[in-house]
Amino acid sequence: MFSKILIANRGEIAVRVVRTCRELGVATVAVHSDVDARARHVALADEAVHLPGVAPAETYLNVEAILEAAGARGAEAIHPGYGFLSERAAAAEAVNAAGLVWVGPPPQAIRAVGDKLEARRLAESAGVASVPGTLQPVSGPEDVMAFGREHGYPVAIKATGGGGGRGLKVATSPEGVIQALGSAIREAEAYFGQGAVYLERYLSAPKHLEVQILAARAGEAMWLGARDCSLQRRHQKLVEETPPPRFAERVEEMGAAAVAVANACGYVNAGTVEFLMDTADGRFYFLEVNARLQVEHTITEEVLGIDLVAAQLRIAAGEDPGLSEGIPDPRGHAIECRINAEDPSRSFLPRPGRLRRYREPGGPGIRVDSGFAEGDDIPRAYDSLIAKLVVWGPNREDARRRAIRALDEFEVEGVPTTIPAHRVLLENPAFVDGSYSTATVEGGALDVLTRPTIAPATGTPPPALLDVAGTAVRLWHPAIAGAVSASGSGPSSVGQGAVVAPMHGTILQVLVAEGETVEAGDPVAVLEAMKMETHVAAGASGAVSAVHVGVGSIVEAGEVIAVIG
């Protein structure tokens, strides 16, 4: 086993890796940006190296700086966590070239599955069907429209180098093609360094299932169960559970398909093979391979009683991953809720800020993976994940009820969070019976959060439930009372006709010009913040009298972008 490793990441996953290393007797080196100097992962690691700057390109994506830090502190290996460098073959090659060990799949495997078109070809060569789509990059809007005429709408436009829902946009009609294509290309360029995209037939309401794989050596992949991660917003996961509540009879077949794909690319270490399942006929289709540890690896650990990070480190060190006696039989059921600094009453708008109060739940079967503590700031520069609530129960219903209890105990003040969304979703009939799909959230399951509520007129809300007007649903939580009383997701305004930025961010695109006439609800600009795109809309109809920003402008929350009338 290594004596010391460097963790090229931040937040809860960096904390997660530090803790496993400590149990294995491995010293850790953390890296941190300017705004993460007092972060939990820095405090827990044995050593820390400052990466000057804030932007990911200057810090957590700066391979040269990370290699220099590893060399200076005598680290033997680098664990990339997930996100940032984790699926970049060039980063893995640079680590290996520096004489260090990359804790993850080999560069050639990352490259083979990192290009989604190549991954589709790979899956088909292994006898695993993919969602019907193109095998060449899109050259322009006419390609999308031609595909739509042949296969029908909606059409999924996906980054060839994408993953985790990034660089994925959906055109629901010919009229939406140009906007969806442009947005997908911009996001692909921002997150993956190149804007190539391809097309797939968009399944309107499938199950999104994924298989955990682990391989000690190339050609020896094994699968460690499946997870259902169909509850999503903007193609980003909200809730995951294992084992999947439906289609149990197809899981073994899906596991075999995942192993076939992994072995076809010479995969080593931990990873995930993702599938879409058509709920109408139970057929499943290969979607992609995530060549890294998944955010939701925690629930697989809970039902199998294993440590996947420890297995990763052992494999990278040339040791047995700890499963020589076979894969443990799964026990019970586990659910993960991603607690993000987002306002679910306003279309999950990211809202960074300071955690004025932070209290994690506890008790039997409760695990919280977090990178933050009370008083910490949620930085604008990175994603909005605060913590992962992981709950285990002897059966699915017990796990569901335990998760609800834990959500009620979870106290976060200072920023809105996804807690109210989780609370509603876990009570939703489609979740209770397991029939939910990727369309459940956008299909109205959370409409209750955007309706007016009956809230206390003054003072601090008492420890009671708020009645949500017009439903059988009652919600309350000290951290979410403000969120559930919000009236909708319309744009804020300062003065009549002013269209303002809903939060700090960077203007990616200005969609109107002075003198142009717009209708209420028309998009005015595209804002990027906390790794998400937000369309800022006009609040009233009229002529645009002023535009105060340009592409690349940095705006603060409440800053006027344009004036209508």
C-alpha positions as CSV (number, residue, x, y, z in Angstrom):
1,M,0.0,0.0,0.0
2,F,1.1,3.6,-0.6
3,S,2.6,5.6,2.2
4,K,1.2,8.9,1.0
5,I,-1.2,10.1,-1.7
6,L,-2.4,13.4,-3.0
7,I,-6.1,14.0,-3.4
8,A,-6.8,16.2,-6.4
9,N,-10.2,17.3,-5.4
10,R,-12.3,19.2,-2.8
11,G,-15.5,19.0,-0.8
12,E,-17.1,15.8,0.4
13,I,-15.3,13.4,-1.9
14,A,-11.9,14.7,-0.7
15,V,-13.0,14.2,2.9
16,R,-14.3,10.7,1.9
17,V,-10.9,9.7,0.5
18,V,-9.0,11.2,3.5
19,R,-11.0,9.1,5.9
20,T,-10.4,5.8,4.1
21,C,-6.7,6.6,3.8
22,R,-6.5,7.2,7.5
23,E,-8.0,3.8,8.2
24,L,-5.4,2.2,5.8
25,G,-2.5,4.0,7.4
26,V,-1.9,6.2,4.3
27,A,-0.9,9.8,4.8
28,T,-2.8,12.4,2.7
29,V,-1.9,15.6,1.0
30,A,-4.9,18.0,0.2
31,V,-4.8,20.8,-2.3
32,H,-7.0,23.9,-2.1
33,S,-7.9,27.1,-3.9
34,D,-8.0,30.5,-2.3
35,V,-11.6,30.1,-1.1
36,D,-11.1,26.6,0.2
37,A,-8.2,27.4,2.6
38,R,-10.4,26.6,5.7
39,A,-12.3,23.7,4.1
40,R,-13.0,20.5,5.9
41,H,-10.9,18.4,3.6
42,V,-7.9,20.7,4.2
43,A,-8.3,20.4,8.0
44,L,-8.6,16.6,8.0
45,A,-5.6,15.9,5.6
46,D,-2.1,15.4,7.0
47,E,-0.7,18.1,4.8
48,A,-2.1,20.8,2.5
49,V,-0.8,22.7,-0.6
50,H,-2.3,26.0,-1.7
51,L,-3.1,26.3,-5.4
52,P,-3.3,30.1,-6.0
53,G,-6.5,31.3,-7.6
54,V,-10.2,30.3,-7.5
55,A,-11.2,29.3,-11.0
56,P,-11.0,25.5,-11.6
57,A,-8.6,26.0,-14.5
58,E,-6.2,27.7,-12.1
59,T,-6.6,25.2,-9.3
60,Y,-8.2,21.8,-9.3
61,L,-7.8,21.4,-13.1
62,N,-4.2,22.6,-13.1
63,V,-2.3,19.4,-13.7
64,E,1.1,21.0,-13.6
65,A,0.5,22.6,-10.2
66,I,-1.0,19.4,-8.8
67,L,2.0,17.3,-10.0
68,E,4.4,19.9,-8.5
69,A,2.5,19.6,-5.2
70,A,2.7,15.8,-5.3
71,G,6.4,15.8,-6.0
72,A,7.2,18.4,-3.3
73,R,5.3,16.5,-0.6
74,G,6.5,13.0,-1.6
75,A,3.1,11.6,-2.6
76,E,3.3,8.3,-4.5
77,A,-0.2,8.4,-6.1
78,I,-3.0,10.8,-7.0
79,H,-6.7,10.1,-6.3
80,P,-8.8,12.4,-8.5
81,G,-12.2,11.8,-6.8
82,Y,-14.9,12.6,-9.3
83,G,-15.4,15.6,-11.5
84,F,-12.4,17.9,-12.3
85,L,-9.5,15.7,-13.6
86,S,-11.1,12.3,-12.9
87,E,-12.1,11.5,-16.5
88,R,-9.3,13.2,-18.3
89,A,-7.0,10.7,-20.0
90,A,-4.3,13.4,-20.5
91,A,-4.2,14.0,-16.7
92,A,-3.8,10.3,-16.0
93,E,-1.0,10.1,-18.6
94,A,0.7,13.1,-17.1
95,V,0.5,11.5,-13.6
96,N,2.0,8.2,-14.9
97,A,4.7,10.1,-16.8
98,A,5.7,11.8,-13.6
99,G,6.4,8.4,-12.0
100,L,3.2,8.5,-9.9
101,V,0.2,6.2,-9.8
102,W,-3.2,7.3,-11.0
103,V,-5.9,5.9,-8.7
104,G,-8.4,5.1,-11.4
105,P,-8.7,3.4,-14.8
106,P,-5.8,3.5,-17.3
107,P,-5.6,6.4,-19.7
108,Q,-6.5,4.2,-22.7
109,A,-9.7,3.0,-21.0
110,I,-10.6,6.6,-20.0
111,R,-10.1,7.7,-23.6
112,A,-12.1,4.8,-25.0
113,V,-15.2,5.5,-23.0
114,G,-14.7,9.2,-22.6
115,D,-15.6,9.9,-26.2
116,K,-19.3,8.9,-26.1
117,L,-19.4,8.1,-29.8
118,E,-16.5,5.7,-29.4
119,A,-18.2,4.3,-26.3
120,R,-21.3,3.6,-28.3
121,R,-19.2,1.7,-30.9
122,L,-17.5,-0.2,-28.2
123,A,-20.8,-1.3,-26.6
124,E,-22.1,-2.4,-29.9
125,S,-19.0,-4.4,-30.6
126,A,-19.6,-6.1,-27.2
127,G,-23.1,-7.0,-28.2
128,V,-24.8,-4.4,-26.0
129,A,-27.4,-2.2,-27.7
130,S,-27.3,1.6,-27.4
131,V,-30.1,4.1,-27.6
132,P,-30.7,4.8,-31.4
133,G,-28.6,7.7,-32.4
134,T,-25.7,9.0,-34.5
135,L,-22.2,7.7,-34.7
136,Q,-20.7,10.9,-36.0
137,P,-20.6,14.5,-34.5
138,V,-23.2,17.0,-35.5
139,S,-22.1,19.5,-38.1
140,G,-25.0,22.0,-37.6
141,P,-28.7,22.5,-36.9
142,E,-29.7,20.8,-40.2
143,D,-28.3,17.5,-38.9
144,V,-30.5,17.8,-35.8
145,M,-33.6,18.6,-37.8
146,A,-32.9,15.7,-40.2
147,F,-32.6,13.3,-37.2
148,G,-35.8,14.7,-35.8
149,R,-37.7,14.1,-39.0
150,E,-36.5,10.5,-39.1
151,H,-36.8,9.6,-35.4
152,G,-39.2,12.1,-34.1
153,Y,-38.9,14.6,-31.3
154,P,-37.7,15.1,-28.6
155,V,-34.0,14.8,-29.7
156,A,-31.2,14.5,-27.2
157,I,-28.1,16.6,-28.1
158,K,-25.1,15.3,-26.1
159,A,-21.5,16.2,-25.8
160,T,-19.2,13.5,-27.2
161,G,-16.8,14.1,-24.2
162,G,-19.6,14.6,-21.7
163,G,-20.9,12.7,-18.7
164,G,-22.9,13.2,-15.6
165,G,-25.6,15.1,-17.5
166,R,-23.2,17.9,-18.5
167,G,-23.4,18.9,-22.2
168,L,-26.9,17.4,-22.6
169,K,-29.7,19.4,-24.0
170,V,-33.1,18.4,-25.4
171,A,-34.8,19.8,-28.5
172,T,-38.5,19.2,-28.2
173,S,-39.4,20.6,-31.6
174,P,-37.7,22.0,-34.7
175,E,-38.1,25.5,-33.3
176,G,-36.0,24.6,-30.3
177,V,-33.1,23.1,-32.2
178,I,-30.9,26.1,-32.5
179,Q,-31.1,27.1,-28.9
180,A,-30.6,23.5,-27.6
181,L,-27.7,22.9,-29.9
182,G,-26.0,26.2,-29.0
183,S,-26.4,25.5,-25.3
184,A,-25.1,22.0,-25.6
185,I,-22.0,23.1,-27.5
186,R,-21.3,25.9,-25.0
187,E,-21.6,23.6,-22.0
188,A,-19.4,21.0,-23.7
189,E,-16.7,23.5,-24.4
190,A,-16.9,24.8,-20.8
191,Y,-16.7,21.4,-19.1
192,F,-14.9,19.1,-21.5
193,G,-12.7,21.4,-23.5
194,Q,-14.3,20.7,-26.9
195,G,-17.8,21.3,-28.3
196,A,-18.4,18.2,-30.4
197,V,-22.0,16.8,-29.9
198,Y,-24.0,13.9,-31.2
199,L,-27.6,12.9,-31.2
200,E,-29.8,10.2,-29.6
201,R,-33.5,9.5,-29.6
202,Y,-34.8,10.9,-26.4
203,L,-36.7,8.4,-24.3
204,S,-39.4,10.5,-22.7
205,A,-39.9,8.6,-19.5
206,P,-37.3,5.8,-19.0
207,K,-35.7,4.4,-15.9
208,H,-32.1,5.6,-15.5
209,L,-30.2,2.6,-14.1
210,E,-26.5,2.1,-13.5
211,V,-24.2,-0.8,-12.7
212,Q,-21.2,-0.5,-10.4
213,I,-18.2,-2.3,-11.8
214,L,-14.8,-3.1,-10.3
215,A,-11.8,-4.7,-12.0
216,A,-8.5,-5.7,-10.4
217,R,-7.0,-6.4,-13.8
218,A,-8.0,-5.8,-17.5
219,G,-10.5,-8.4,-18.6
220,E,-11.6,-9.3,-15.0
221,A,-14.4,-6.9,-14.4
222,M,-17.1,-7.8,-11.9
223,W,-20.4,-6.0,-11.2
224,L,-21.5,-5.0,-7.7
225,G,-25.2,-4.4,-8.1
226,A,-27.3,-1.8,-9.8
227,R,-28.7,1.6,-8.7
228,D,-31.8,3.5,-9.8
229,C,-31.0,7.2,-10.3
230,S,-34.1,8.3,-12.3
231,L,-35.1,11.2,-10.1
232,Q,-33.3,14.1,-11.8
233,R,-33.5,17.8,-12.5
234,R,-31.8,19.2,-15.6
235,H,-30.4,15.7,-16.2
236,Q,-28.6,15.9,-12.8
237,K,-29.4,13.3,-10.2
238,L,-31.3,14.1,-7.0
239,V,-32.1,10.8,-5.4
240,E,-30.5,7.4,-5.9
241,E,-31.4,4.0,-4.4
242,T,-30.2,0.4,-4.5
243,P,-31.4,-2.2,-5.3
244,P,-33.7,-0.8,-8.0
245,P,-37.4,-1.0,-7.0
246,R,-38.5,-2.2,-10.4
247,F,-37.3,-4.6,-13.2
248,A,-35.3,-6.8,-10.8
249,E,-35.6,-9.6,-13.4
250,R,-33.4,-7.6,-15.8
251,V,-30.7,-6.5,-13.4
252,E,-28.5,-9.6,-13.8
253,E,-28.7,-9.3,-17.6
254,M,-27.7,-5.6,-17.2
255,G,-24.8,-6.5,-15.0
256,A,-23.5,-9.0,-17.6
257,A,-23.8,-6.3,-20.2
258,A,-21.8,-3.9,-18.0
259,V,-19.1,-6.4,-17.5
260,A,-18.9,-7.0,-21.3
261,V,-18.5,-3.3,-22.0
262,A,-15.9,-2.9,-19.3
263,N,-13.8,-5.8,-20.5
264,A,-14.0,-4.7,-24.1
265,C,-12.1,-1.5,-23.2
266,G,-9.6,-3.0,-20.8
267,Y,-11.2,-1.3,-17.8
268,V,-9.4,-1.4,-14.4
269,N,-10.4,0.0,-11.1
270,A,-13.9,1.3,-10.1
271,G,-16.4,2.7,-12.6
272,T,-20.1,2.8,-13.6
273,V,-21.9,1.6,-16.7
274,E,-25.1,3.5,-17.2
275,F,-28.3,2.3,-19.0
276,L,-31.7,3.7,-20.0
277,M,-34.6,1.3,-19.6
278,D,-37.8,1.7,-21.7
279,T,-40.5,1.2,-19.0
280,A,-43.0,0.2,-21.7
281,D,-41.2,-3.0,-22.8
282,G,-38.4,-3.4,-20.2
283,R,-35.7,-3.2,-22.9
284,F,-32.5,-1.5,-21.7
285,Y,-30.0,0.5,-23.7
286,F,-26.3,1.3,-23.1
287,L,-25.9,5.0,-22.2
288,E,-22.3,5.7,-21.2
289,V,-19.4,4.6,-18.9
290,N,-18.3,6.9,-16.1
291,A,-14.6,6.1,-15.7
292,R,-14.4,7.1,-12.1
293,L,-16.1,6.7,-8.7
294,Q,-19.7,7.9,-8.8
295,V,-21.2,10.4,-6.4
296,E,-23.7,7.7,-5.4
297,H,-21.2,4.9,-4.7
298,T,-22.1,5.3,-1.1
299,I,-25.4,3.3,-1.4
300,T,-23.6,0.4,-3.0
301,E,-21.2,0.4,0.0
302,E,-24.1,0.4,2.4
303,V,-25.8,-2.7,1.0
304,L,-22.7,-4.7,0.4
305,G,-20.7,-3.6,3.4
306,I,-17.6,-2.7,1.4
307,D,-15.4,0.4,1.0
308,L,-15.0,1.2,-2.7
309,V,-12.3,3.8,-2.1
310,A,-10.2,1.2,-0.2
311,A,-10.8,-1.2,-3.2
312,Q,-9.6,1.6,-5.6
313,L,-6.4,2.2,-3.6
314,R,-5.6,-1.5,-3.3
315,I,-6.1,-2.1,-7.0
316,A,-3.9,0.9,-7.8
317,A,-1.2,-0.4,-5.4
318,G,-1.3,-3.8,-7.1
319,E,-3.1,-5.5,-4.3
320,D,-6.2,-7.7,-4.1
321,P,-9.3,-5.3,-3.8
322,G,-10.5,-7.2,-0.8
323,L,-13.1,-9.4,-2.6
324,S,-11.1,-12.6,-2.9
325,E,-13.8,-14.5,-1.2
326,G,-16.4,-13.2,-3.6
327,I,-18.9,-10.3,-3.7
328,P,-20.9,-10.1,-0.5
329,D,-24.6,-10.8,-0.7
330,P,-26.5,-7.5,-0.7
331,R,-28.4,-6.7,2.5
332,G,-31.3,-4.3,2.9
333,H,-31.9,-1.2,1.0
334,A,-30.1,2.2,0.7
335,I,-31.2,5.7,-0.5
336,E,-29.0,8.7,-1.2
337,C,-30.3,12.3,-1.2
338,R,-28.0,15.0,-2.6
339,I,-28.3,18.1,-0.5
340,N,-27.4,21.0,-2.8
341,A,-27.4,24.8,-2.3
342,E,-30.2,25.3,-4.8
343,D,-33.7,26.8,-4.6
344,P,-36.2,24.1,-5.7
345,S,-39.0,26.6,-5.7
346,R,-37.1,28.5,-8.5
347,S,-36.3,25.7,-10.9
348,F,-33.3,24.6,-8.7
349,L,-31.5,27.9,-9.1
350,P,-28.0,27.6,-7.5
351,R,-27.7,29.9,-4.5
352,P,-24.2,30.1,-2.9
353,G,-23.8,31.7,0.5
354,R,-22.8,31.1,4.1
355,L,-24.0,28.2,6.2
356,R,-25.3,30.2,9.2
357,R,-26.6,27.0,10.8
358,Y,-25.7,23.4,9.9
359,R,-26.9,20.4,11.8
360,E,-26.6,16.8,10.4
361,P,-29.1,14.1,11.3
362,G,-28.0,11.0,13.2
363,G,-29.2,7.7,14.5
364,P,-29.3,4.1,13.2
365,G,-28.7,3.6,9.5
366,I,-27.8,7.3,8.8
367,R,-24.6,8.4,7.1
368,V,-23.8,12.0,6.0
369,D,-20.8,12.7,3.6
370,S,-20.1,16.4,3.7
371,G,-17.3,18.8,3.0
372,F,-18.8,21.7,4.9
373,A,-19.5,22.8,8.5
374,E,-21.4,25.6,10.2
375,G,-20.0,29.0,9.2
376,D,-18.5,27.8,6.0
377,D,-19.2,29.5,2.6
378,I,-20.5,27.6,-0.3
379,P,-18.3,29.0,-3.1
380,R,-19.7,30.4,-6.3
381,A,-16.9,28.9,-8.4
382,Y,-17.8,25.2,-8.0
383,D,-20.8,23.0,-7.9
384,S,-23.6,23.4,-5.4
385,L,-23.3,20.0,-3.5
386,I,-23.3,20.5,0.3
387,A,-23.7,17.0,1.5
388,K,-25.0,13.5,0.7
389,L,-27.5,12.0,3.0
390,V,-27.2,8.2,2.9
391,V,-29.7,6.0,4.6
392,W,-29.8,2.2,5.0
393,G,-32.8,0.1,6.1
394,P,-33.6,-3.6,6.3
395,N,-36.1,-3.1,3.5
396,R,-37.1,-0.4,1.0
397,E,-40.0,1.0,3.0
398,D,-38.0,1.2,6.2
399,A,-35.2,3.0,4.3
400,R,-37.7,5.4,2.8
401,R,-39.2,6.3,6.2
402,R,-35.8,6.6,7.8
403,A,-34.7,9.0,5.0
404,I,-37.8,11.2,5.7
405,R,-37.0,11.3,9.4
406,A,-33.4,12.2,8.6
407,L,-34.5,15.0,6.2
408,D,-36.7,16.4,8.9
409,E,-33.7,16.5,11.3
410,F,-31.3,18.0,8.7
411,E,-31.0,21.7,9.5
412,V,-29.3,24.1,7.0
413,E,-29.8,27.9,7.3
414,G,-28.2,30.6,5.2
415,V,-28.8,29.1,1.8
416,P,-31.9,27.4,0.3
417,T,-31.4,23.7,-0.2
418,T,-32.9,20.7,-2.0
419,I,-34.2,19.3,1.2
420,P,-37.8,20.3,0.5
421,A,-37.6,18.6,-2.9
422,H,-36.3,15.4,-1.3
423,R,-39.0,15.6,1.3
424,V,-41.8,15.9,-1.3
425,L,-40.3,13.3,-3.6
426,L,-40.0,10.6,-1.0
427,E,-43.7,11.0,-0.3
428,N,-44.7,11.0,-3.9
429,P,-46.8,8.0,-4.9
430,A,-44.6,7.2,-7.9
431,F,-41.6,6.9,-5.5
432,V,-43.5,4.9,-2.9
433,D,-44.4,2.3,-5.5
434,G,-41.1,2.6,-7.5
435,S,-42.7,3.6,-10.8
436,Y,-41.0,6.9,-11.0
437,S,-38.9,7.8,-14.1
438,T,-36.6,10.5,-15.4
439,A,-39.7,12.5,-16.3
440,T,-41.2,12.5,-12.8
441,V,-39.6,15.7,-11.5
442,E,-40.1,17.8,-14.6
443,G,-43.6,16.3,-15.0
444,G,-44.9,18.2,-12.0
445,A,-43.9,16.1,-8.9
446,L,-42.4,19.3,-7.3
447,D,-45.1,21.8,-8.4
448,V,-46.1,22.0,-4.8
449,L,-42.9,23.9,-4.1
450,T,-43.7,26.8,-6.5
451,R,-47.2,27.4,-5.1
452,P,-48.0,30.0,-2.4
453,T,-48.0,28.6,1.1
454,I,-49.7,29.6,4.3
455,A,-46.7,30.8,6.4
456,P,-46.5,32.6,9.7
457,A,-47.0,36.3,9.2
458,T,-44.1,37.4,11.4
459,G,-41.3,36.1,13.5
460,T,-39.5,32.7,13.4
461,P,-41.6,29.8,12.0
462,P,-42.5,27.5,14.9
463,P,-41.5,23.8,14.8
464,A,-44.7,22.8,12.9
465,L,-45.7,22.1,9.3
466,L,-46.7,24.6,6.7
467,D,-49.9,23.9,4.8
468,V,-49.3,24.1,1.1
469,A,-52.3,25.8,-0.4
470,G,-54.4,23.8,-2.8
471,T,-53.0,20.2,-1.8
472,A,-52.9,17.2,1.0
473,V,-49.3,18.1,1.5
474,R,-47.8,19.9,4.6
475,L,-44.1,21.0,4.8
476,W,-41.9,22.6,7.3
477,H,-38.2,22.7,8.1
478,P,-36.2,25.5,9.7
479,A,-34.0,25.7,6.6
480,I,-36.7,25.5,4.0
481,A,-39.6,27.6,5.3
482,G,-38.5,30.4,3.0
483,A,-38.1,28.1,0.0
484,V,-41.5,26.5,0.2
485,S,-43.2,29.9,0.6
486,A,-41.7,31.2,-2.6
487,S,-44.3,31.9,-5.2
488,G,-42.6,30.7,-8.4
489,S,-39.6,30.8,-10.6
490,G,-40.2,34.1,-12.4
491,P,-37.4,36.6,-12.8
492,S,-36.6,39.2,-10.1
493,S,-36.9,42.9,-11.0
494,V,-35.6,46.2,-9.7
495,G,-38.0,48.9,-10.9
496,Q,-40.5,48.5,-13.6
497,G,-39.2,46.6,-16.6
498,A,-35.7,45.9,-15.1
499,V,-34.4,42.3,-15.7
500,V,-31.8,41.4,-13.1
501,A,-29.4,38.6,-12.5
502,P,-30.8,36.0,-10.1
503,M,-27.3,35.3,-8.7
504,H,-23.6,36.0,-9.2
505,G,-22.3,34.6,-12.4
506,T,-20.9,35.1,-15.9
507,I,-23.0,36.1,-19.0
508,L,-22.5,33.5,-21.6
509,Q,-24.9,34.9,-24.2
510,V,-27.0,38.1,-24.7
511,L,-30.2,37.2,-26.6
512,V,-31.7,40.7,-27.1
513,A,-30.6,44.0,-28.5
514,E,-31.8,47.6,-27.8
515,G,-35.0,48.3,-29.7
516,E,-36.0,44.7,-30.0
517,T,-39.5,43.7,-28.9
518,V,-39.9,40.9,-26.4
519,E,-42.8,39.1,-24.7
520,A,-43.0,38.3,-21.0
521,G,-41.1,35.1,-20.4
522,D,-38.8,35.5,-23.4
523,P,-35.1,34.7,-22.6
524,V,-32.9,37.8,-22.3
525,A,-29.5,36.4,-21.5
526,V,-27.8,33.1,-20.5
527,L,-26.0,33.1,-17.2
528,E,-23.5,30.5,-16.0
529,A,-23.1,30.0,-12.3
530,M,-22.0,27.1,-10.1
531,K,-21.5,24.9,-13.2
532,M,-25.1,25.5,-14.5
533,E,-26.7,27.5,-17.2
534,T,-29.7,29.7,-16.3
535,H,-31.9,31.5,-18.8
536,V,-32.8,34.9,-17.4
537,A,-36.2,35.9,-18.7
538,A,-38.1,39.1,-19.3
539,G,-40.7,39.8,-16.7
540,A,-42.9,42.0,-18.9
541,S,-43.6,42.6,-22.6
542,G,-42.3,45.6,-24.5
543,A,-39.3,47.0,-26.3
544,V,-35.8,46.6,-24.9
545,S,-34.7,50.1,-24.0
546,A,-31.2,49.2,-22.6
547,V,-28.8,46.3,-22.4
548,H,-26.2,46.6,-19.7
549,V,-24.1,43.5,-20.1
550,G,-22.1,41.7,-22.8
551,V,-20.7,38.2,-23.3
552,G,-18.2,37.5,-20.5
553,S,-19.6,40.1,-18.1
554,I,-19.4,39.2,-14.4
555,V,-22.7,40.1,-12.7
556,E,-23.8,40.1,-9.1
557,A,-27.2,39.0,-7.8
558,G,-29.7,41.8,-8.4
559,E,-27.6,43.5,-11.0
560,V,-29.7,44.9,-13.9
561,I,-29.0,43.0,-17.1
562,A,-31.5,44.8,-19.4
563,V,-34.5,47.1,-19.2
564,I,-37.8,46.5,-20.9
565,G,-39.9,49.6,-21.8
